[in-house]
């Protein structure tokens, strides 16, 4: 099992560039909670704030009682006006956080109130941070705002377009899921579904801050009872399974999914999975599919290194 655990941990550590995930807390095999991870990473401005005196591109919103000053990355001044509650951003994405709301635009304070209400922890004030990111790697900056309370939080990506501000993407973190957004717009999510299933989601935001799904990895640290008709608990607990899906809500046995048998200690069970509709592939075949997917969604054309490092780490060690 050790090679698989190390490989998956490497994926988690890839998130370091997106949210400074603590290596020890990111150890899935040791049962760290996603809440621990999200708390360690909600304050994305902790590091940025200390660098503000040396780099005016970085800014922290902890000084809420003072007016925000326009940074170099805010060419039009619209983002700064939003932070000072002088300009509103229009909702331009589909996300459940806005579903029950009649409002179609928000200023900064209203957005924080919405996020606070959505966490069901209204009695405590929210913390809020922000930073500028470069979705689509085109040199035009977008504004990323984090609003968090306890282990819950929302990330809102604002796009300045034609003199108007638009909320184009919303990420969420909670007790069982954490999602980070890198400075280049690469999006990485990690969640836990039960005690033995870890789920990793990847995608990116293009130059218009629109989200493109890349792939999902489901990592079964132990097999579920009844998978492939297997009922023996010892067999279930001693074997692991990795499923890569290229459809947004891909089932493990769908045409968009590819499995690897590296986690099978009892190699004879592979036939049971094949008979049950699972499809297995070599590392070389998985890498080829990853590269094809990156071409399909336009990711390969951008100067984003995270996905390349991920694939190299996953599949280049011993291609077969």
C-alpha positions as CSV (number, residue, x, y, z in Angstrom):
1,X,0.0,0.0,0.0
2,X,2.9,2.4,0.7
3,X,3.5,3.6,-2.9
4,X,-0.1,4.5,-3.3
5,X,-0.3,6.4,-0.1
6,X,2.9,8.4,-1.0
7,X,1.5,9.1,-4.5
8,X,-1.8,10.5,-3.1
9,X,0.0,12.6,-0.5
10,X,2.0,14.1,-3.3
11,X,-1.3,15.2,-4.9
12,X,-2.3,16.8,-1.7
13,X,1.0,18.6,-1.3
14,X,0.5,20.0,-4.8
15,X,-2.1,22.1,-3.2
16,X,0.6,23.9,-1.2
17,X,0.9,26.5,-4.0
18,X,-2.9,27.1,-3.8
19,X,-3.4,27.3,-0.1
20,X,-0.3,26.5,2.0
21,X,-1.6,23.1,3.1
22,X,0.2,21.8,6.1
23,X,2.0,18.6,5.2
24,X,1.2,16.8,8.4
25,X,-2.5,17.7,8.3
26,X,-2.7,16.7,4.7
27,X,-1.8,13.0,5.5
28,X,-5.0,11.3,4.5
29,X,-3.8,7.9,5.7
30,X,-3.5,9.2,9.2
31,X,-7.1,10.3,9.1
32,X,-6.7,14.1,9.3
33,X,-10.0,15.9,9.0
34,X,-10.7,18.2,6.1
35,X,-11.8,20.8,8.8
36,X,-8.2,20.8,10.0
37,X,-6.9,21.4,6.5
38,X,-9.4,24.2,5.7
39,X,-8.7,26.1,8.9
40,X,-5.0,26.0,8.1
41,X,-5.6,27.4,4.7
42,X,-8.5,29.9,4.9
43,X,-6.2,32.8,5.8
44,X,-4.6,33.1,2.3
45,X,-3.4,36.5,3.1
46,X,-1.4,35.5,6.1
47,X,1.8,35.2,4.0
48,X,0.8,37.8,1.5
49,X,0.3,40.4,4.1
50,X,3.8,40.0,5.4
51,X,5.1,40.6,1.9
52,X,3.0,43.7,1.2
53,X,5.7,46.2,2.1
54,X,8.0,44.6,-0.5
55,X,5.4,43.8,-3.1
56,X,2.4,46.1,-3.7
57,X,0.8,43.3,-5.7
58,X,0.0,41.6,-2.4
59,X,-2.7,42.9,-0.1
60,X,-4.5,41.8,3.1
61,X,-8.0,42.7,4.0
62,X,-7.5,42.2,7.7
63,X,-7.4,46.0,8.2
64,X,-11.2,46.3,7.7
65,X,-11.5,49.6,9.6
66,X,-9.4,51.5,7.0
67,X,-10.1,52.3,3.4
68,X,-8.4,50.0,0.9
69,X,-5.9,51.6,-1.3
70,X,-5.7,50.9,-5.0
71,X,-3.0,48.3,-5.8
72,X,-1.0,48.1,-9.0
73,X,-3.0,44.9,-10.0
74,X,-6.3,46.9,-9.9
75,X,-5.8,48.9,-13.1
76,X,-9.3,50.3,-13.2
77,X,-9.8,50.8,-9.5
78,X,-13.1,48.8,-9.6
79,X,-11.8,46.1,-7.4
80,X,-10.8,48.6,-4.8
81,X,-14.1,50.3,-5.0
82,X,-15.8,47.0,-4.4
83,X,-13.6,46.3,-1.3
84,X,-14.6,49.8,0.0
85,X,-18.4,49.0,-0.6
86,X,-18.5,51.6,-3.3
87,X,-19.3,49.3,-6.2
88,X,-21.3,46.1,-6.5
89,X,-20.6,42.8,-8.3
90,X,-23.2,41.1,-10.4
91,X,-23.9,37.4,-10.0
92,X,-22.8,35.6,-13.2
93,X,-22.4,32.0,-12.2
94,X,-24.6,29.1,-11.2
95,X,-24.0,28.3,-7.5
96,X,-26.4,27.1,-4.8
97,X,-25.3,29.9,-2.5
98,X,-27.2,32.4,-4.7
99,X,-30.2,30.1,-5.5
100,X,-32.6,31.3,-2.8
101,X,-31.5,35.0,-3.1
102,X,-33.5,37.6,-5.0
103,X,-30.5,39.9,-5.1
104,X,-28.5,39.9,-8.3
105,X,-25.6,42.0,-7.2
106,X,-23.6,42.5,-4.0
107,X,-21.1,44.8,-2.4
108,X,-18.3,43.4,-0.2
109,X,-20.3,43.6,3.1
110,X,-23.4,42.0,1.5
111,X,-21.3,39.2,0.1
112,X,-19.8,38.6,3.6
113,X,-23.3,38.6,5.1
114,X,-24.4,36.1,2.5
115,X,-21.5,33.8,3.2
116,X,-22.0,34.1,7.0
117,X,-25.7,33.2,6.6
118,X,-24.8,30.2,4.5
119,X,-22.4,28.8,7.2
120,X,-25.3,28.6,9.8
121,X,-22.9,30.2,12.3
122,X,-24.4,33.7,12.3
123,X,-23.5,34.5,15.9
124,X,-19.8,34.9,15.1
125,X,-18.3,37.4,12.6
126,X,-16.6,36.2,9.5
127,X,-12.9,36.6,8.6
128,X,-12.2,37.9,5.1
129,X,-9.1,37.9,3.0
130,X,-8.3,38.8,-0.6
131,X,-5.7,38.5,-3.2
132,X,-5.3,39.1,-7.0
133,X,-4.9,36.2,-9.3
134,X,-4.3,35.8,-13.0
135,X,-7.0,33.5,-14.5
136,X,-6.1,32.3,-18.0
137,X,-2.5,33.6,-17.6
138,X,-3.3,36.6,-19.7
139,X,-1.8,39.3,-17.4
140,X,-5.3,40.7,-16.5
141,X,-5.9,40.3,-12.8
142,X,-9.0,38.9,-11.1
143,X,-10.0,39.5,-7.5
144,X,-10.3,36.4,-5.2
145,X,-12.0,37.0,-1.9
146,X,-12.2,34.4,0.9
147,X,-14.9,34.7,3.5
148,X,-14.5,32.2,6.3
149,X,-16.0,31.3,9.7
150,X,-14.7,28.4,11.8
151,X,-14.0,25.5,9.3
152,X,-16.5,26.9,6.7
153,X,-15.6,29.3,4.0
154,X,-16.4,30.6,0.5
155,X,-14.1,31.9,-2.2
156,X,-15.5,34.4,-4.7
157,X,-13.7,35.2,-7.9
158,X,-14.6,38.6,-9.4
159,X,-14.0,39.6,-13.0
160,X,-13.7,43.2,-14.1
161,X,-15.2,43.4,-17.6
162,X,-16.4,46.4,-19.5
163,X,-16.3,48.5,-16.4
164,X,-18.6,46.1,-14.5
165,X,-17.7,43.5,-11.9
166,X,-19.0,39.9,-12.2
167,X,-18.9,37.1,-9.7
168,X,-17.9,34.2,-12.0
169,X,-16.9,31.4,-9.6
170,X,-17.6,30.3,-6.1
171,X,-15.4,27.8,-4.2
172,X,-16.4,26.3,-0.9
173,X,-14.7,24.7,2.0
174,X,-16.2,22.9,5.0
175,X,-16.0,20.1,7.4
176,X,-15.5,17.5,4.7
177,X,-14.1,19.4,1.7
178,X,-11.5,22.0,0.9
179,X,-11.0,23.8,-2.4
180,X,-8.0,26.0,-3.2
181,X,-7.5,28.4,-6.1
182,X,-3.9,29.1,-7.2
183,X,-2.5,32.4,-8.5
184,X,-2.8,31.1,-12.1
185,X,-6.5,30.1,-11.7
186,X,-5.8,26.4,-11.2
187,X,-8.5,24.9,-8.9
188,X,-7.8,21.9,-6.6
189,X,-10.3,20.3,-4.3
190,X,-10.0,17.6,-1.7
191,X,-12.8,15.9,0.2
192,X,-13.6,12.8,2.2
193,X,-16.7,10.6,1.6
194,X,-16.8,8.3,4.6
195,X,-13.9,6.8,6.4
196,X,-12.2,5.1,3.4
197,X,-12.8,7.3,0.4
198,X,-10.8,10.4,-0.5
199,X,-11.9,12.5,-3.6
200,X,-9.7,14.9,-5.5
201,X,-11.1,17.4,-8.1
202,X,-9.2,19.5,-10.5
203,X,-10.0,22.2,-13.0
204,X,-9.1,25.8,-14.0
205,X,-10.5,29.2,-14.5
206,X,-10.0,30.7,-18.0
207,X,-9.3,34.4,-18.8
208,X,-13.0,35.2,-18.3
209,X,-12.9,33.4,-14.9
210,X,-15.1,30.6,-16.2
211,X,-14.5,27.2,-14.7
212,X,-13.4,24.2,-16.8
213,X,-13.5,20.7,-15.2
214,X,-10.3,18.7,-15.7
215,X,-10.7,15.4,-13.8
216,X,-11.7,13.7,-10.5
217,X,-9.6,11.0,-8.7
218,X,-11.4,8.7,-6.3
219,X,-9.0,7.0,-3.9
220,X,-10.5,4.0,-2.0
221,X,-8.2,3.4,0.9
222,X,-10.3,0.2,1.5
223,X,-12.9,-1.3,-0.8
224,X,-16.6,-0.9,0.0
225,X,-18.6,-3.8,1.0
226,X,-20.2,-5.5,-2.0
227,X,-17.9,-3.8,-4.6
228,X,-17.5,-6.2,-7.5
229,X,-19.6,-8.7,-5.4
230,X,-16.8,-9.1,-2.8
231,X,-18.1,-9.7,0.8
232,X,-14.9,-10.8,2.5
233,X,-13.9,-8.0,4.9
234,X,-10.2,-9.0,5.0
235,X,-10.0,-8.8,1.2
236,X,-11.9,-5.4,1.2
237,X,-9.7,-3.9,3.9
238,X,-6.4,-5.1,2.3
239,X,-7.0,-3.7,-1.2
240,X,-7.2,-0.2,-2.6
241,X,-8.5,1.2,-5.8
242,X,-7.9,4.4,-7.8
243,X,-10.5,5.7,-10.2
244,X,-9.9,8.6,-12.6
245,X,-13.0,10.2,-14.1
246,X,-13.1,12.7,-16.9
247,X,-16.8,13.4,-16.7
248,X,-18.0,15.9,-14.1
249,X,-20.1,13.3,-12.2
250,X,-18.5,10.2,-13.7
251,X,-19.3,6.8,-12.2
252,X,-16.4,4.4,-11.6
253,X,-17.8,2.1,-14.3
254,X,-18.7,4.8,-16.8
255,X,-17.1,5.3,-20.2
256,X,-15.4,8.4,-18.8
257,X,-13.6,6.5,-16.0
258,X,-10.3,4.7,-15.9
259,X,-9.1,2.5,-13.0
260,X,-5.6,1.3,-12.0
261,X,-5.0,-2.0,-10.2
262,X,-1.8,-0.9,-8.4
263,X,-3.6,-1.1,-5.0
264,X,-4.7,-4.7,-5.4
265,X,-2.8,-7.0,-3.0
266,X,-5.0,-9.9,-3.9
267,X,-4.5,-9.8,-7.6
268,X,-7.2,-12.4,-8.3
269,X,-9.9,-9.8,-7.5
270,X,-9.2,-7.8,-10.7
271,X,-11.2,-10.3,-12.7
272,X,-14.2,-9.7,-10.4
273,X,-14.0,-6.0,-11.0
274,X,-13.6,-6.4,-14.8
275,X,-16.6,-8.7,-14.8
276,X,-18.5,-6.0,-12.9
277,X,-17.8,-3.4,-15.5
278,X,-14.6,-1.7,-14.2
279,X,-12.0,-0.9,-16.8
280,X,-8.3,-1.0,-16.0
281,X,-5.5,0.9,-17.7
282,X,-1.7,1.2,-17.5
283,X,0.1,4.3,-16.3
284,X,1.1,5.1,-19.9
285,X,-2.5,4.9,-21.0
286,X,-3.7,7.1,-18.1
287,X,-1.1,9.7,-18.8
288,X,-2.0,9.8,-22.5
289,X,-5.7,10.3,-21.5
290,X,-4.7,13.1,-19.1
291,X,-2.8,14.9,-21.8
292,X,-5.6,14.5,-24.2
293,X,-8.1,15.9,-21.7
294,X,-5.8,18.9,-21.1
295,X,-5.9,19.6,-24.8
296,X,-9.7,19.2,-25.0
297,X,-10.4,21.9,-22.3
298,X,-7.6,24.3,-23.4
299,X,-5.5,23.8,-20.3
300,X,-2.4,22.7,-22.2
301,X,-2.2,26.1,-24.0
302,X,-1.8,28.0,-20.7
303,X,1.3,28.6,-18.7
304,X,0.0,26.6,-15.7
305,X,2.5,24.2,-14.1
306,X,0.5,22.5,-11.4
307,X,-1.3,20.0,-13.6
308,X,2.0,19.1,-15.5
309,X,3.8,18.5,-12.2
310,X,0.8,16.4,-11.0
311,X,0.9,14.1,-14.0
312,X,4.7,13.8,-14.0
313,X,4.6,12.9,-10.3
314,X,1.8,10.4,-10.8
315,X,2.8,8.6,-14.0
316,X,6.4,9.2,-15.0
317,X,8.1,7.2,-12.3
318,X,7.6,3.8,-13.9
319,X,5.5,4.0,-17.0
320,X,4.2,0.7,-18.1
